[in-house]
Amino acid sequence: PHVVSVIGPNDNSMTCSQLDNEIAISSKFKRDAKAEKSYGTSTNVAAILFWLPGVVATQMNANEAIRAADDRINHLNRLKAKKNCD
């Protein structure tokens, strides 16, 4: 799963709607990462069968991606509050 950057270079100059869009994007990355954690994915099934450390690596990467997405969403929500976005 993709690990997002928590703070982007243009975050402070974004409009409220742009911040909402970035939150939606980060939420999608978080959902994708949670889906990757499922042992039912073809990647994880193959890893379980052929290369168990691959499952561990996928789980660790997914956890990192979820944590980064959460941090990004929190950061963007703080910016929305500073800008008095609805």
Protein Blocks (a to p, Z undefined) as FASTA:
>chain_A
ZZddfbdfklmmpcfklmmmmmmmmmmmmmmmmmmmpmkbmklmmmmmmommlmmmmmmm
mmmmmmmmmmmmmmmmmmmmmnopZZ
